[in-house]
Amino acid sequence: MTTASAPQTSADPTGSVTVIPHIVAGERVSPQGRTGPVFNPASGRQSGEVALASAAFVNEAARRAQAAQRGWRDTGLGKRQQVMFRLREIVASRAEELARIITAEHGKTVDDALGEVARGLENVEFCTSLMHHLKGDYSEQVASGVDVHQVRQPVGVVACITPFNFPAMVPLWMVTTAIAAGNAVILKPSERDPSAAVWLAEAFAEAGLPDGILNVVHGDKEAVDALLDDPIVRAVSFVGSTPIARYIYARAAENGKRVQALGGAKNHMIVMPDADLDAAADAAVSAAYGSAGERCMAVSVVVAVGDVADPLVAKVAERIGGLVVGDGTDPDSDMGPLITRDALERVRGFVAGAADEGARIVVDGRELAVDGDGFFIGPSLVDAVTPGMRVYDEEIFGPVLSVVRVASYDDAVALINDNRYANGTAVFTRDGKTARQFEYDIEVGMVGVNVPIPVPIGAFSFGGWKDSLFGDTHMYGPEAFNFYTRRKVVTTRWPDPSESQISLGFPTH
Ligand code: NAD
């Protein structure tokens, strides 16, 4: 592992602080009350100041969104599709600009940020076919002279509340489909890296989206609570940590809104005795330490079955030695800093606690030598981890990979199925029967077979089970078109007046 590079960043070379505005009804609105600091994690310096909306500001934004939504609902599907096509071209042609904004506030490498943009774009591409996704159903002659059809109508105003770790991709998961379906959106991005959301709103506007259909309102709990309570908001999409997801789900549902709330994760990767250990070690290192472990689909636990543990741990440790930790704008960096100083201290605490609880620290990321004040920590590898240790039981959300040793496939499956999180998992094996059995047995929402980060492509939908998702609808893809529309079923008869009669019986076929 190399020393973190000196924090030369493109984001705050002058040390100036940028004011990050809301976007409401097409206008940039400067902070009017409370604000919060935004940091460049590579330098540790404040680079921005973001507005934190009051409840009254949120309520006014919701009112403006509602007023705009009526016109958008009336806009022909072909015109809506054209917005999606233009948006696709804008984001694709300026991907690097967006990626650098992400890196400046999140810290991930520019390469990784480009990957985030590409995965977000899949959702735009899926929505270029919105005319197909919004098609209704028709049944002719369900009774004599009676036909039935179903249409999809937008729900109205939708709130999208997003986490810090994918400041462009997760907003694109949500807002793209919500808008394609004819809704107006209030996007409340993470207050820790809010600039990507502003960039996206301006890209939508450039693509021809009318003012007021995508509003960006920054804020913290006060703004979120106002969205959850405002009767204008009819649906809430949330991605973030499990305690907040549970809270969002309960409060929004209490207020009669439809809600999908995706939470945290603890993703296990099983390595079977027949697996190719070099490929498994490559996959574990990539999936554990990419984006400094700040991915909801990061592998945080390797489950080593049988006697693979010793050679596998050695191979992972060897690969960690080759990773370069540094400023995300440096093309040589494999891994950037964590999002905040608090996150850094938290992750350090997990590594320290693991040693105290009897786990074996094979690689200690705290030993990384760092120049400057950036929020850097190196990758850690912790062996002999068992359930009951904090390092196993809690989501760390940092570059710490635990290894749990088990005797058999059955023990591995039982371990995963006992975990309260169930976002993603993977099995590494060369045996098709084992892989098929794993897919069948495992109680997790997204499964990889020799694929460590099985994020579904845009034509499927994304979501975990258990404490990783509250609600029953997954993000993006076909399920999102269900979430963001209300189905209306119309039963039609065109009778001859001469056949009309009174009948108090319940209508049957
Ligand atoms: P977070 O829960 O702290 O914040 C998410 C959003 O909730 C932010 O917009 C934040 O402003 C808001 N929020 C925070 N505290 C709140 C409160 N008390 N009341 C109301 N709103 C509040 O999550 P984060 O730290 O930004 O993101 C990391 C977490 O997100 C991790 O747990 C990660 O696993 C999870 N995540 C999950 C998925 C998934 O698909 N399941 C995807 C990405 C991230």
Boltz pocket constraint, residues with backbone or C-beta under 6 A from the ligand:
constraints:
  - pocket:
      binder: B
      contacts: [[A, 161], [A, 162], [A, 163], [A, 164], [A, 165], [A, 166], [A, 170], [A, 188], [A, 189], [A, 190], [A, 191], [A, 219], [A, 220], [A, 221], [A, 224], [A, 225], [A, 239], [A, 240], [A, 241], [A, 242], [A, 244], [A, 245], [A, 262], [A, 263], [A, 264], [A, 265], [A, 295], [A, 296], [A, 395], [A, 397], [A, 423], [A, 464], [A, 468]]
      max_distance: 6.0
